Amino acid sequence: MSIKAIDLFCGIGGLTHGFVKAGIPVVAGIDIDATCEFAYTENNNSKFILHDVGTYPSEEISEMFGESKTKILMGCAPCQPFSTLQKNEQDKTKESRWGLLYSFLDHIEKVKPEIVSMENVPSLRNEVVFKDFVKELEESGYNVSYEVVDSSEYGVPQRRKRLLLLASKLGEIKLIEPTHKNNKVTVREAIGNLPEIIQGQTHEEDPLHRAASLNTVNIERIKSSIPGGTWRDWDEKLLPACYRRESGKTFSSVYGRMEYDTVSPTLTTQFNRYGTGRYGHPEQDRAISLREGAILQSFPADYKFVSTSNYNITDVARQIGNAVPVRLGEVIAISIKNHLKGLGYDER
């Protein structure tokens, strides 16, 4: 095909897999995290390049595109530098991790792709680095559009707001309208049919359907939790000391259960731990499993993350939590295909 994409900061392939599902081939993904290679290559007909995106030669990216008529450069720079929880006000230079977006921009200026796609946390739009990113794209002849979307309105069974940017040298480009605004995929629809497991157990037929162990007090806490509730539903004897103080009473979004008949809360890199958010299973007395988290990130139920049953649960949870939801990647790819079709471009 004359349309080809390359995924910067590819991780385990959420964005790439969405493009593959939409029919856009992804030549390669580049990432500095070696633990992502198995999942990326096992599920996508794409090459994994273990390298720092910031120092990878732009010339080699151009060579991988070959004679492709339509080149798409896409990616989600690690969002921790832009998170309101992680932000260091003294760490905003081009040499810091904030520089990853400047590196992305540098590759765009040298490779000159026809289309650019970027996904990140909503707060990024308020930062100088993002304003620089948009300004440089526009000055380079790109039509740029961006907006903050709720992924659940596009079929991701999760309340996950993201900043999406599309840019094209070929004409005006925009994201398709929400596909699931009035028919969101619920937690029940997404994971309600998975086999039951108990805390600390791994399902014998799926090494990823694995639930973290809970200590005695956390077992009592989750048994006292109701879907959509908080630790305020517990008997006082179960409260950690921090929640007995006035300063801790505002933190209600931890130690909770999900609700079956709505979308899940935003998944983080610690979604498999009961005490780090509202990640308790709606009915079973445990936190959601890695497989359940992956499905709530809209990965296919058979997506392969590990090559053996002996794996690092923390690594896999981080990979899943950091991923671009596959369905959101597919929506971005469909938006690009509609854009090209509207311009009369032949995909072949």
C-alpha positions as CSV (number, residue, x, y, z in Angstrom):
1,M,0.0,0.0,0.0
2,S,1.1,3.6,-0.6
3,I,0.0,4.5,2.9
4,K,2.4,3.7,5.7
5,A,2.8,4.7,9.3
6,I,5.6,4.7,11.9
7,D,4.8,4.7,15.6
8,L,7.1,6.7,17.9
9,F,7.0,5.8,21.6
10,C,5.1,2.7,20.5
11,G,5.0,0.8,23.8
12,I,3.1,-2.5,23.6
13,G,1.3,-1.4,20.4
14,G,-2.1,0.1,21.4
15,L,-1.9,2.8,18.8
16,T,-0.3,0.5,16.2
17,H,-2.9,-2.2,16.7
18,G,-5.7,0.3,16.2
19,F,-4.1,1.4,12.9
20,V,-3.7,-2.3,11.8
21,K,-7.4,-3.0,12.6
22,A,-8.4,0.0,10.5
23,G,-6.3,-1.3,7.6
24,I,-3.3,1.1,7.7
25,P,0.0,-0.8,7.8
26,V,2.6,0.3,10.4
27,V,6.1,-0.3,9.3
28,A,7.8,0.0,12.7
29,G,7.4,1.1,16.3
30,I,10.3,2.8,18.2
31,D,10.5,2.6,22.0
32,I,13.2,2.7,24.6
33,D,11.5,0.1,26.8
34,A,12.8,-3.4,26.0
35,T,10.0,-5.1,28.0
36,C,7.5,-4.0,25.3
37,E,9.1,-5.8,22.4
38,F,7.3,-9.2,22.8
39,A,3.8,-7.8,22.9
40,Y,4.5,-5.3,20.1
41,T,5.9,-7.8,17.6
42,E,3.7,-10.8,18.6
43,N,0.4,-8.9,17.9
44,N,1.4,-6.6,15.0
45,N,3.0,-7.2,11.7
46,S,5.5,-4.5,12.5
47,K,9.2,-4.2,13.4
48,F,10.1,-3.1,17.0
49,I,13.1,-0.8,17.2
50,L,14.7,-0.6,20.7
51,H,16.0,3.0,20.8
52,D,15.5,6.3,22.4
53,V,13.2,8.3,20.0
54,G,15.1,11.5,20.9
55,T,18.4,10.1,19.4
56,Y,17.1,7.9,16.6
57,P,18.2,9.2,13.2
58,S,15.5,10.8,11.2
59,E,17.2,9.6,8.0
60,E,16.4,6.0,9.0
61,I,12.8,6.8,9.6
62,S,12.6,8.3,6.1
63,E,14.3,5.2,4.7
64,M,11.7,2.9,6.3
65,F,8.9,4.9,4.6
66,G,10.5,4.2,1.3
67,E,8.5,5.5,-1.7
68,S,5.3,5.6,0.2
69,K,2.9,8.2,-1.2
70,T,1.4,9.0,2.1
71,K,3.6,8.9,5.2
72,I,2.0,9.0,8.7
73,L,4.2,9.8,11.7
74,M,2.4,9.2,14.9
75,G,3.0,8.7,18.6
76,C,2.3,9.4,22.2
77,A,5.3,10.8,24.1
78,P,5.3,9.5,27.7
79,C,2.8,11.6,29.5
80,Q,4.3,11.7,33.0
81,P,6.2,15.0,32.3
82,F,2.8,16.6,31.5
83,S,0.8,15.1,34.3
84,T,-0.4,17.6,37.0
85,L,0.6,14.9,39.5
86,Q,4.2,14.5,38.2
87,K,5.0,18.0,36.9
88,N,8.3,19.5,38.0
89,E,8.2,23.2,37.3
90,Q,12.0,23.3,37.0
91,D,12.1,20.5,34.4
92,K,10.6,22.1,31.3
93,T,13.7,22.5,29.1
94,K,14.3,20.8,25.7
95,E,17.0,18.7,27.3
96,S,14.6,17.2,29.9
97,R,11.8,14.7,29.4
98,W,9.7,17.6,28.2
99,G,12.1,17.4,25.2
100,L,10.5,14.2,23.9
101,L,7.8,16.3,22.2
102,Y,10.5,18.6,20.7
103,S,12.2,15.4,19.5
104,F,8.9,14.3,17.8
105,L,8.8,17.8,16.2
106,D,12.4,17.5,15.0
107,H,11.6,14.2,13.3
108,I,8.5,15.7,11.6
109,E,10.6,18.6,10.2
110,K,13.2,16.2,8.8
111,V,11.0,13.3,7.6
112,K,8.2,15.6,6.3
113,P,5.3,13.2,6.6
114,E,2.1,14.1,4.9
115,I,0.1,13.3,8.1
116,V,1.0,13.6,11.8
117,S,-1.0,12.2,14.8
118,M,-0.2,12.9,18.4
119,E,-2.1,11.7,21.6
120,N,-1.4,12.8,25.1
121,V,-2.9,14.0,28.4
122,P,-5.4,16.9,28.3
123,S,-3.2,19.2,30.4
124,L,-0.5,19.3,27.7
125,R,-2.5,21.8,25.7
126,N,-1.8,24.4,28.3
127,E,1.9,24.0,28.1
128,V,4.5,26.0,26.0
129,V,5.9,22.8,24.5
130,F,2.5,22.0,22.9
131,K,2.0,25.6,21.7
132,D,5.4,25.4,20.1
133,F,4.5,22.0,18.6
134,V,1.3,23.4,16.9
135,K,3.0,26.6,15.8
136,E,5.9,24.8,14.1
137,L,3.5,22.4,12.4
138,E,1.4,25.3,11.0
139,E,4.5,27.2,9.9
140,S,5.6,24.0,8.0
141,G,2.3,24.0,6.0
142,Y,0.2,21.6,8.1
143,N,-3.5,22.0,8.7
144,V,-3.8,21.3,12.4
145,S,-6.8,20.3,14.5
146,Y,-6.9,19.1,18.1
147,E,-9.4,18.4,20.8
148,V,-9.8,16.7,24.2
149,V,-12.1,13.7,23.9
150,D,-13.6,11.2,26.3
151,S,-12.5,7.8,25.0
152,S,-15.8,6.2,26.2
153,E,-17.7,8.2,23.5
154,Y,-15.7,6.3,20.9
155,G,-16.3,2.8,22.3
156,V,-13.6,2.4,24.9
157,P,-15.2,1.0,28.1
158,Q,-13.4,3.5,30.2
159,R,-13.7,7.2,31.2
160,R,-10.4,8.3,29.8
161,K,-10.0,11.9,28.5
162,R,-7.2,12.4,26.0
163,L,-5.8,15.2,23.9
164,L,-5.8,14.2,20.2
165,L,-4.0,16.1,17.5
166,L,-4.2,15.5,13.7
167,A,-2.2,17.5,11.2
168,S,-2.1,17.1,7.4
169,K,-0.2,18.8,4.5
170,L,-2.9,17.7,2.2
171,G,-5.9,19.7,3.5
172,E,-8.2,20.1,6.4
173,I,-8.3,17.1,8.8
174,K,-10.4,16.3,11.8
175,L,-11.4,13.5,14.1
176,I,-14.6,11.6,13.3
177,E,-17.7,12.3,15.4
178,P,-18.2,10.2,18.5
179,T,-19.5,6.7,17.7
180,H,-20.7,5.7,21.1
181,K,-22.0,8.9,22.7
182,N,-25.3,7.3,23.6
183,N,-24.4,3.7,23.7
184,K,-21.2,3.4,25.7
185,V,-19.6,0.0,26.3
186,T,-20.0,-0.9,30.0
187,V,-17.8,-2.8,32.3
188,R,-20.3,-5.6,32.3
189,E,-20.2,-5.8,28.5
190,A,-16.4,-5.7,28.4
191,I,-15.4,-8.1,31.2
192,G,-18.5,-9.6,32.7
193,N,-18.1,-12.9,30.9
194,L,-14.5,-13.6,32.0
195,P,-14.0,-16.7,34.3
196,E,-14.1,-16.0,38.0
197,I,-10.8,-16.0,39.9
198,I,-10.0,-15.2,43.5
199,Q,-7.4,-12.7,44.8
200,G,-3.8,-14.0,44.2
201,Q,-5.0,-16.5,41.5
202,T,-4.0,-16.8,37.9
203,H,-6.5,-18.5,35.5
204,E,-5.0,-21.8,34.2
205,E,-5.9,-21.0,30.6
206,D,-4.8,-17.4,30.5
207,P,-1.7,-16.3,32.3
208,L,-2.8,-12.6,32.0
209,H,-6.1,-13.2,33.9
210,R,-4.2,-12.8,37.1
211,A,-5.3,-10.9,40.3
212,A,-3.0,-9.5,42.8
213,S,-2.9,-10.9,46.3
214,L,-4.7,-9.0,49.1
215,N,-3.7,-9.0,52.7
216,T,-6.3,-9.9,55.4
217,V,-7.4,-6.3,56.1
218,N,-7.8,-5.5,52.4
219,I,-9.9,-8.6,51.9
220,E,-12.2,-7.3,54.7
221,R,-12.2,-3.9,53.1
222,I,-13.2,-5.0,49.7
223,K,-15.9,-7.2,51.2
224,S,-17.3,-4.1,52.8
225,S,-17.1,-2.1,49.6
226,I,-20.1,-1.6,47.3
227,P,-19.9,-0.8,43.5
228,G,-19.4,2.9,43.0
229,G,-18.9,3.5,46.7
230,T,-15.9,4.5,48.8
231,W,-14.1,3.7,52.0
232,R,-16.7,5.8,53.7
233,D,-19.0,2.7,53.5
234,W,-16.7,0.7,55.8
235,D,-16.7,0.1,59.5
236,E,-14.4,2.6,61.2
237,K,-12.1,-0.1,62.3
238,L,-11.1,-0.8,58.7
239,L,-10.0,2.7,58.0
240,P,-6.3,3.4,57.5
241,A,-5.0,6.1,59.8
242,C,-4.7,8.7,57.1
243,Y,-8.4,8.6,56.4
244,R,-9.3,9.1,60.0
245,R,-7.6,12.5,59.8
246,E,-9.4,15.6,58.4
247,S,-6.7,15.9,55.7
248,G,-7.5,12.5,54.3
249,K,-11.2,12.7,54.1
250,T,-11.2,14.3,50.6
251,F,-9.5,11.3,49.0
252,S,-12.5,9.2,48.1
253,S,-11.3,7.7,44.8
254,V,-9.3,4.9,46.3
255,Y,-10.3,1.5,47.7
256,G,-13.5,1.4,45.6
257,R,-15.3,-1.1,43.4
258,M,-16.2,-0.5,39.7
259,E,-19.8,-0.5,38.7
260,Y,-20.9,-3.0,36.1
261,D,-23.4,-0.9,34.2
262,T,-21.3,2.1,33.4
263,V,-17.8,2.6,32.0
264,S,-14.7,2.1,34.2
265,P,-12.7,4.9,35.8
266,T,-9.5,5.9,34.1
267,L,-6.9,3.2,34.4
268,T,-3.4,4.1,35.7
269,T,-0.2,2.0,35.7
270,Q,-1.3,0.5,39.0
271,F,-4.8,-0.5,38.1
272,N,-4.2,-4.0,39.3
273,R,-3.9,-2.9,42.9
274,Y,-7.0,-2.5,45.0
275,G,-5.8,0.4,47.1
276,T,-4.6,2.7,44.3
277,G,-8.0,3.7,42.8
278,R,-11.5,2.5,42.1
279,Y,-10.2,-0.8,40.8
280,G,-12.0,-3.4,42.8
281,H,-14.0,-5.9,40.7
282,P,-17.7,-5.1,40.7
283,E,-18.7,-8.5,42.3
284,Q,-15.6,-10.6,43.1
285,D,-13.5,-9.7,46.2
286,R,-10.4,-8.7,44.4
287,A,-8.8,-6.0,42.2
288,I,-9.3,-6.4,38.5
289,S,-6.9,-8.7,36.7
290,L,-4.3,-7.7,34.1
291,R,-6.5,-9.2,31.4
292,E,-9.5,-7.2,32.6
293,G,-7.5,-4.1,32.6
294,A,-6.3,-4.8,29.0
295,I,-9.8,-5.3,27.8
296,L,-10.9,-2.1,29.5
297,Q,-8.1,-0.5,27.5
298,S,-9.9,-2.0,24.4
299,F,-7.1,-4.5,23.7
300,P,-8.5,-7.7,22.1
301,A,-9.2,-10.5,24.6
302,D,-6.5,-12.6,22.9
303,Y,-3.8,-10.0,22.8
304,K,-0.6,-11.6,23.9
305,F,1.5,-9.6,26.4
306,V,3.9,-12.2,27.8
307,S,5.7,-15.3,26.4
308,T,5.7,-17.2,29.7
309,S,3.6,-17.5,32.8
310,N,6.6,-16.3,34.8
311,Y,6.5,-12.6,34.2
312,N,6.8,-9.3,36.1
313,I,3.2,-8.2,37.0
314,T,4.3,-4.6,37.7
315,D,5.9,-4.3,34.2
316,V,2.7,-5.6,32.4
317,A,0.4,-3.4,34.5
318,R,2.6,-0.4,33.6
319,Q,2.6,-1.3,29.9
320,I,-1.2,-1.6,29.8
321,G,-1.9,1.5,31.8
322,N,0.4,3.6,29.6
323,A,-1.0,2.3,26.3
324,V,-3.1,4.2,23.9
325,P,-6.5,2.4,23.9
326,V,-6.6,0.3,20.8
327,R,-10.1,1.6,19.9
328,L,-8.9,5.2,20.1
329,G,-6.0,4.2,17.7
330,E,-8.5,2.7,15.4
331,V,-10.7,5.9,15.5
332,I,-7.6,8.0,14.7
333,A,-6.8,5.8,11.7
334,I,-10.4,5.9,10.4
335,S,-10.3,9.6,10.7
336,I,-7.1,9.7,8.5
337,K,-8.6,7.3,6.0
338,N,-11.8,9.4,5.7
339,H,-9.6,12.5,5.3
340,L,-7.7,10.9,2.4
341,K,-10.8,9.5,0.8
342,G,-12.3,13.0,0.9
343,L,-9.4,14.2,-1.1
344,G,-9.7,11.5,-3.6
345,Y,-6.5,9.7,-2.6
346,D,-6.1,6.1,-3.7
347,E,-5.0,3.8,-0.8
348,R,-3.3,1.3,-3.1
